[in-house]
């Protein structure tokens, strides 16, 4: 994965940590999938 800058790198790492934490509770797996899809769409639009 390439990063736009240091701020982007830190933001992505925070998001990944949140996703990992949410995946520990099974209720949030769908939310995590939607969140990742949303982030991917936003990244494509940058």
C-alpha distance matrix in Angstrom:
0.0 3.8 6.6 10.0 12.0 13.1 14.4 11.3 9.5 12.8 13.2 10.0 11.3 14.7 13.9 12.5 15.7 17.9 16.7 17.4 20.7 21.7 21.2 23.8 26.3 26.8 28.0 24.6 22.6 23.3 22.4 19.0 18.4 19.7 17.6 14.3 15.7 16.8 13.5 11.9 15.1 14.9 11.4 12.8 15.9 14.6
3.8 0.0 3.8 6.8 8.9 10.7 12.4 9.6 8.4 12.2 12.8 10.5 12.2 15.5 15.1 14.5 17.5 19.6 19.0 20.0 23.0 24.0 24.0 26.6 29.0 29.7 30.6 27.1 25.4 25.9 24.6 21.4 21.0 21.7 19.4 16.4 17.6 18.0 14.5 13.2 15.7 14.8 11.1 12.6 15.0 13.0
6.6 3.8 0.0 3.8 5.4 7.3 8.7 6.0 5.5 9.3 9.9 8.6 10.6 13.4 13.6 13.8 16.5 18.3 18.4 19.7 22.3 23.4 23.9 26.4 28.7 29.7 30.3 26.7 25.5 26.0 24.2 21.2 21.3 21.6 18.8 16.4 17.9 17.5 13.8 13.4 15.7 13.9 10.6 12.9 14.6 11.9
10.0 6.8 3.8 0.0 3.8 7.2 8.0 5.8 7.3 10.6 10.7 10.5 13.0 15.2 15.3 16.3 18.9 20.3 20.7 22.4 24.7 25.5 26.4 29.0 31.0 32.1 32.3 28.6 27.7 27.8 25.7 23.1 23.2 22.9 20.0 18.0 19.1 18.1 14.6 14.4 15.9 13.5 10.4 12.6 13.3 10.0
12.0 8.9 5.4 3.8 0.0 3.8 5.5 5.3 6.3 8.8 10.0 10.7 12.5 14.5 15.5 16.6 18.6 20.2 21.2 22.7 24.6 25.9 27.1 29.3 31.4 32.9 33.2 29.5 28.9 29.4 27.1 24.4 25.0 24.9 21.7 20.0 21.6 20.4 16.7 17.2 18.9 16.2 13.5 16.1 16.6 13.2
13.1 10.7 7.3 7.2 3.8 0.0 3.8 5.4 5.0 6.3 8.6 9.9 10.6 12.4 14.3 15.4 16.7 18.5 20.0 21.2 22.7 24.4 25.8 27.6 29.9 31.7 32.2 28.6 28.3 29.2 26.7 23.9 25.1 25.2 21.8 20.3 22.5 21.4 17.6 18.6 20.7 18.0 15.6 18.6 19.3 16.1
14.4 12.4 8.7 8.0 5.5 3.8 0.0 3.8 5.4 5.2 6.2 8.6 9.9 10.7 12.4 14.3 15.5 16.7 18.5 20.1 21.3 22.6 24.4 26.3 28.2 30.1 30.2 26.5 26.6 27.2 24.5 22.0 23.4 23.1 19.6 18.7 20.8 19.2 15.7 17.3 19.1 16.0 14.3 17.6 17.9 14.7
11.3 9.6 6.0 5.8 5.3 5.4 3.8 0.0 3.8 5.5 5.0 6.1 8.6 9.9 10.5 12.2 14.2 15.3 16.4 18.3 20.0 21.0 22.5 24.7 26.6 28.1 28.2 24.5 24.1 24.6 22.1 19.5 20.4 20.2 16.8 15.5 17.4 16.0 12.4 13.7 15.5 12.8 10.7 14.1 14.7 11.8
9.5 8.4 5.5 7.3 6.3 5.0 5.4 3.8 0.0 3.8 5.5 5.2 6.2 8.7 10.0 10.6 12.4 14.4 15.4 16.6 18.5 20.0 21.1 23.1 25.4 27.1 27.7 24.0 23.5 24.4 22.2 19.2 20.3 20.7 17.4 15.6 18.1 17.4 13.6 14.6 17.2 15.0 12.6 15.8 17.2 14.6
12.8 12.2 9.3 10.6 8.8 6.3 5.2 5.5 3.8 0.0 3.8 5.4 5.1 6.2 8.6 9.9 10.6 12.4 14.3 15.3 16.6 18.4 20.0 21.6 23.8 25.8 26.3 22.8 22.8 24.0 21.5 18.6 20.4 20.8 17.2 16.1 19.0 18.0 14.5 16.3 18.8 16.5 14.7 18.3 19.3 16.9
13.2 12.8 9.9 10.7 10.0 8.6 6.2 5.0 5.5 3.8 0.0 3.8 5.5 5.1 6.3 8.7 10.0 10.7 12.4 14.3 15.4 16.5 18.4 20.5 22.2 24.0 24.0 20.4 20.5 21.3 18.5 16.0 17.7 17.7 14.0 13.4 16.1 14.7 11.3 13.6 15.8 13.3 12.2 16.0 16.7 14.6
10.0 10.5 8.6 10.5 10.7 9.9 8.6 6.1 5.2 5.4 3.8 0.0 3.8 5.4 5.1 6.2 8.6 9.9 10.5 12.3 14.2 15.2 16.4 18.8 20.8 22.2 22.6 18.9 18.4 19.3 17.0 14.0 15.3 15.7 12.3 10.8 13.6 13.0 9.5 11.1 14.0 12.2 10.6 14.1 15.7 14.1
11.3 12.2 10.6 13.0 12.5 10.6 9.9 8.6 6.2 5.1 5.5 3.8 0.0 3.8 5.4 5.1 6.2 8.7 9.9 10.6 12.3 14.2 15.3 17.0 19.5 21.3 22.2 18.7 18.3 19.9 17.9 14.6 16.4 17.5 14.1 12.7 16.0 15.9 12.6 14.2 17.3 15.9 14.2 17.7 19.4 17.8
14.7 15.5 13.4 15.2 14.5 12.4 10.7 9.9 8.7 6.2 5.1 5.4 3.8 0.0 3.8 5.5 5.1 6.3 8.7 9.9 10.6 12.3 14.3 15.8 17.7 19.9 20.3 16.9 17.3 18.8 16.2 13.5 15.9 16.6 13.0 12.7 16.1 15.4 12.6 15.1 17.8 16.1 15.3 19.0 20.2 18.8
13.9 15.1 13.6 15.3 15.5 14.3 12.4 10.5 10.0 8.6 6.3 5.1 5.4 3.8 0.0 3.8 5.4 5.1 6.2 8.6 9.9 10.5 12.3 14.6 16.1 17.8 17.9 14.3 14.3 15.5 12.9 10.1 12.3 12.9 9.3 8.9 12.4 11.8 9.2 11.8 14.6 13.3 12.9 16.4 17.8 17.0
12.5 14.5 13.8 16.3 16.6 15.4 14.3 12.2 10.6 9.9 8.7 6.2 5.1 5.5 3.8 0.0 3.8 5.4 5.0 6.2 8.6 9.8 10.5 12.7 15.0 16.5 17.4 14.0 13.3 15.0 13.3 9.8 11.7 13.3 10.3 9.0 12.7 13.2 10.7 12.3 15.7 15.1 14.2 17.3 19.4 18.7
15.7 17.5 16.5 18.9 18.6 16.7 15.5 14.2 12.4 10.6 10.0 8.6 6.2 5.1 5.4 3.8 0.0 3.8 5.4 5.1 6.2 8.6 9.9 11.0 13.5 15.7 16.8 13.7 13.8 16.1 14.3 11.1 13.8 15.5 12.6 12.0 15.8 16.1 13.9 16.0 19.1 18.3 17.7 20.9 22.8 22.0
17.9 19.6 18.3 20.3 20.2 18.5 16.7 15.3 14.4 12.4 10.7 9.9 8.7 6.3 5.1 5.4 3.8 0.0 3.8 5.5 5.1 6.1 8.6 10.1 11.6 13.8 14.2 10.9 11.7 13.7 11.3 8.8 12.0 13.2 10.2 10.7 14.4 14.3 12.8 15.4 18.1 17.3 17.4 20.7 22.1 21.7
16.7 19.0 18.4 20.7 21.2 20.0 18.5 16.4 15.4 14.3 12.4 10.5 9.9 8.7 6.2 5.0 5.4 3.8 0.0 3.8 5.4 5.1 6.1 8.8 10.4 11.7 12.4 9.0 8.7 10.7 9.0 5.8 8.7 10.5 8.2 8.1 11.8 12.5 11.4 13.5 16.3 16.3 16.4 19.3 21.1 21.2
17.4 20.0 19.7 22.4 22.7 21.2 20.1 18.3 16.6 15.3 14.3 12.3 10.6 9.9 8.6 6.2 5.1 5.5 3.8 0.0 3.8 5.5 5.1 6.7 9.4 11.2 12.9 10.2 9.6 12.6 11.7 8.5 11.1 13.7 11.8 11.2 14.8 16.1 14.7 16.3 19.5 19.7 19.3 22.1 24.2 24.2
20.7 23.0 22.3 24.7 24.6 22.7 21.3 20.0 18.5 16.6 15.4 14.2 12.3 10.6 9.9 8.6 6.2 5.1 5.4 3.8 0.0 3.8 5.4 5.4 7.5 10.4 11.7 9.3 10.1 13.2 11.9 9.6 12.9 15.0 13.0 13.4 17.0 17.7 16.7 18.9 21.7 21.5 21.6 24.6 26.4 26.3
21.7 24.0 23.4 25.5 25.9 24.4 22.6 21.0 20.0 18.4 16.5 15.2 14.2 12.3 10.5 9.8 8.6 6.1 5.1 5.5 3.8 0.0 3.8 5.4 5.7 7.8 8.3 5.6 6.9 9.8 8.3 6.7 10.3 12.0 10.6 11.8 14.9 15.6 15.4 17.6 20.1 20.3 20.9 23.6 25.2 25.6
21.2 24.0 23.9 26.4 27.1 25.8 24.4 22.5 21.1 20.0 18.4 16.4 15.3 14.3 12.3 10.5 9.9 8.6 6.1 5.1 5.4 3.8 0.0 3.8 5.3 6.1 8.1 6.1 5.4 9.0 9.1 7.0 9.4 12.2 11.6 11.8 14.8 16.4 16.3 17.8 20.5 21.3 21.6 23.9 26.0 26.6
23.8 26.6 26.4 29.0 29.3 27.6 26.3 24.7 23.1 21.6 20.5 18.8 17.0 15.8 14.6 12.7 11.0 10.1 8.8 6.7 5.4 5.4 3.8 0.0 3.8 6.2 8.9 8.2 8.4 12.1 12.2 10.6 13.2 15.9 15.2 15.5 18.6 20.0 19.7 21.4 24.2 24.7 25.0 27.5 29.5 29.9
26.3 29.0 28.7 31.0 31.4 29.9 28.2 26.6 25.4 23.8 22.2 20.8 19.5 17.7 16.1 15.0 13.5 11.6 10.4 9.4 7.5 5.7 5.3 3.8 0.0 3.8 5.6 6.0 7.4 10.7 10.8 10.4 13.1 15.3 15.0 16.2 18.9 20.0 20.4 22.3 24.6 25.3 26.0 28.4 30.2 30.9
26.8 29.7 29.7 32.1 32.9 31.7 30.1 28.1 27.1 25.8 24.0 22.2 21.3 19.9 17.8 16.5 15.7 13.8 11.7 11.2 10.4 7.8 6.1 6.2 3.8 0.0 3.8 5.4 5.6 8.6 9.9 10.1 11.8 14.1 14.8 15.8 17.9 19.5 20.4 21.9 24.0 25.2 26.1 28.0 29.9 31.1
28.0 30.6 30.3 32.3 33.2 32.2 30.2 28.2 27.7 26.3 24.0 22.6 22.2 20.3 17.9 17.4 16.8 14.2 12.4 12.9 11.7 8.3 8.1 8.9 5.6 3.8 0.0 3.8 5.9 7.4 8.1 9.6 11.5 12.9 13.8 15.6 17.3 18.4 19.8 21.6 23.2 24.3 25.7 27.6 29.1 30.4
24.6 27.1 26.7 28.6 29.5 28.6 26.5 24.5 24.0 22.8 20.4 18.9 18.7 16.9 14.3 14.0 13.7 10.9 9.0 10.2 9.3 5.6 6.1 8.2 6.0 5.4 3.8 0.0 3.8 5.5 5.0 6.0 8.6 9.9 10.2 12.1 14.1 15.0 16.1 18.1 19.8 20.7 22.1 24.2 25.6 26.8
22.6 25.4 25.5 27.7 28.9 28.3 26.6 24.1 23.5 22.8 20.5 18.4 18.3 17.3 14.3 13.3 13.8 11.7 8.7 9.6 10.1 6.9 5.4 8.4 7.4 5.6 5.9 3.8 0.0 3.8 5.4 5.0 6.2 8.7 9.7 10.5 12.3 14.1 15.2 16.4 18.4 19.9 20.8 22.6 24.5 25.9
23.3 25.9 26.0 27.8 29.4 29.2 27.2 24.6 24.4 24.0 21.3 19.3 19.9 18.8 15.5 15.0 16.1 13.7 10.7 12.6 13.2 9.8 9.0 12.1 10.7 8.6 7.4 5.5 3.8 0.0 3.8 5.4 5.0 6.2 8.5 9.9 10.6 12.2 14.2 15.3 16.6 18.3 19.8 21.2 22.8 24.6
22.4 24.6 24.2 25.7 27.1 26.7 24.5 22.1 22.2 21.5 18.5 17.0 17.9 16.2 12.9 13.3 14.3 11.3 9.0 11.7 11.9 8.3 9.1 12.2 10.8 9.9 8.1 5.0 5.4 3.8 0.0 3.8 5.4 5.1 6.0 8.6 9.8 10.3 12.1 14.1 15.2 16.3 18.1 19.9 21.1 22.6
19.0 21.4 21.2 23.1 24.4 23.9 22.0 19.5 19.2 18.6 16.0 14.0 14.6 13.5 10.1 9.8 11.1 8.8 5.8 8.5 9.6 6.7 7.0 10.6 10.4 10.1 9.6 6.0 5.0 5.4 3.8 0.0 3.8 5.4 4.9 6.1 8.5 9.7 10.4 12.1 14.2 15.1 16.2 18.3 19.9 21.1
18.4 21.0 21.3 23.2 25.0 25.1 23.4 20.4 20.3 20.4 17.7 15.3 16.4 15.9 12.3 11.7 13.8 12.0 8.7 11.1 12.9 10.3 9.4 13.2 13.1 11.8 11.5 8.6 6.2 5.0 5.4 3.8 0.0 3.8 5.4 5.2 6.2 8.5 9.9 10.5 12.4 14.2 15.2 16.6 18.6 20.2
19.7 21.7 21.6 22.9 24.9 25.2 23.1 20.2 20.7 20.8 17.7 15.7 17.5 16.6 12.9 13.3 15.5 13.2 10.5 13.7 15.0 12.0 12.2 15.9 15.3 14.1 12.9 9.9 8.7 6.2 5.1 5.4 3.8 0.0 3.8 5.5 5.0 6.0 8.6 9.8 10.5 12.2 14.1 15.4 16.7 18.6
17.6 19.4 18.8 20.0 21.7 21.8 19.6 16.8 17.4 17.2 14.0 12.3 14.1 13.0 9.3 10.3 12.6 10.2 8.2 11.8 13.0 10.6 11.6 15.2 15.0 14.8 13.8 10.2 9.7 8.5 6.0 4.9 5.4 3.8 0.0 3.8 5.4 5.0 6.1 8.6 9.9 10.5 12.2 14.3 15.4 16.7
14.3 16.4 16.4 18.0 20.0 20.3 18.7 15.5 15.6 16.1 13.4 10.8 12.7 12.7 8.9 9.0 12.0 10.7 8.1 11.2 13.4 11.8 11.8 15.5 16.2 15.8 15.6 12.1 10.5 9.9 8.6 6.1 5.2 5.5 3.8 0.0 3.8 5.4 5.1 6.1 8.6 9.8 10.3 12.3 14.3 15.4
15.7 17.6 17.9 19.1 21.6 22.5 20.8 17.4 18.1 19.0 16.1 13.6 16.0 16.1 12.4 12.7 15.8 14.4 11.8 14.8 17.0 14.9 14.8 18.6 18.9 17.9 17.3 14.1 12.3 10.6 9.8 8.5 6.2 5.0 5.4 3.8 0.0 3.8 5.5 5.1 6.3 8.7 9.8 10.7 12.6 14.6
16.8 18.0 17.5 18.1 20.4 21.4 19.2 16.0 17.4 18.0 14.7 13.0 15.9 15.4 11.8 13.2 16.1 14.3 12.5 16.1 17.7 15.6 16.4 20.0 20.0 19.5 18.4 15.0 14.1 12.2 10.3 9.7 8.5 6.0 5.0 5.4 3.8 0.0 3.8 5.4 5.2 6.2 8.6 10.0 10.8 12.7
13.5 14.5 13.8 14.6 16.7 17.6 15.7 12.4 13.6 14.5 11.3 9.5 12.6 12.6 9.2 10.7 13.9 12.8 11.4 14.7 16.7 15.4 16.3 19.7 20.4 20.4 19.8 16.1 15.2 14.2 12.1 10.4 9.9 8.6 6.1 5.1 5.5 3.8 0.0 3.8 5.4 5.0 6.0 8.6 9.9 10.7
11.9 13.2 13.4 14.4 17.2 18.6 17.3 13.7 14.6 16.3 13.6 11.1 14.2 15.1 11.8 12.3 16.0 15.4 13.5 16.3 18.9 17.6 17.8 21.4 22.3 21.9 21.6 18.1 16.4 15.3 14.1 12.1 10.5 9.8 8.6 6.1 5.1 5.4 3.8 0.0 3.8 5.4 5.0 6.2 8.7 10.1
15.1 15.7 15.7 15.9 18.9 20.7 19.1 15.5 17.2 18.8 15.8 14.0 17.3 17.8 14.6 15.7 19.1 18.1 16.3 19.5 21.7 20.1 20.5 24.2 24.6 24.0 23.2 19.8 18.4 16.6 15.2 14.2 12.4 10.5 9.9 8.6 6.3 5.2 5.4 3.8 0.0 3.8 5.4 5.2 6.4 9.0
14.9 14.8 13.9 13.5 16.2 18.0 16.0 12.8 15.0 16.5 13.3 12.2 15.9 16.1 13.3 15.1 18.3 17.3 16.3 19.7 21.5 20.3 21.3 24.7 25.3 25.2 24.3 20.7 19.9 18.3 16.3 15.1 14.2 12.2 10.5 9.8 8.7 6.2 5.0 5.4 3.8 0.0 3.8 5.4 5.1 6.5
11.4 11.1 10.6 10.4 13.5 15.6 14.3 10.7 12.6 14.7 12.2 10.6 14.2 15.3 12.9 14.2 17.7 17.4 16.4 19.3 21.6 20.9 21.6 25.0 26.0 26.1 25.7 22.1 20.8 19.8 18.1 16.2 15.2 14.1 12.2 10.3 9.8 8.6 6.0 5.0 5.4 3.8 0.0 3.8 5.4 5.3
12.8 12.6 12.9 12.6 16.1 18.6 17.6 14.1 15.8 18.3 16.0 14.1 17.7 19.0 16.4 17.3 20.9 20.7 19.3 22.1 24.6 23.6 23.9 27.5 28.4 28.0 27.6 24.2 22.6 21.2 19.9 18.3 16.6 15.4 14.3 12.3 10.7 10.0 8.6 6.2 5.2 5.4 3.8 0.0 3.8 5.6
15.9 15.0 14.6 13.3 16.6 19.3 17.9 14.7 17.2 19.3 16.7 15.7 19.4 20.2 17.8 19.4 22.8 22.1 21.1 24.2 26.4 25.2 26.0 29.5 30.2 29.9 29.1 25.6 24.5 22.8 21.1 19.9 18.6 16.7 15.4 14.3 12.6 10.8 9.9 8.7 6.4 5.1 5.4 3.8 0.0 3.8
14.6 13.0 11.9 10.0 13.2 16.1 14.7 11.8 14.6 16.9 14.6 14.1 17.8 18.8 17.0 18.7 22.0 21.7 21.2 24.2 26.3 25.6 26.6 29.9 30.9 31.1 30.4 26.8 25.9 24.6 22.6 21.1 20.2 18.6 16.7 15.4 14.6 12.7 10.7 10.1 9.0 6.5 5.3 5.6 3.8 0.0
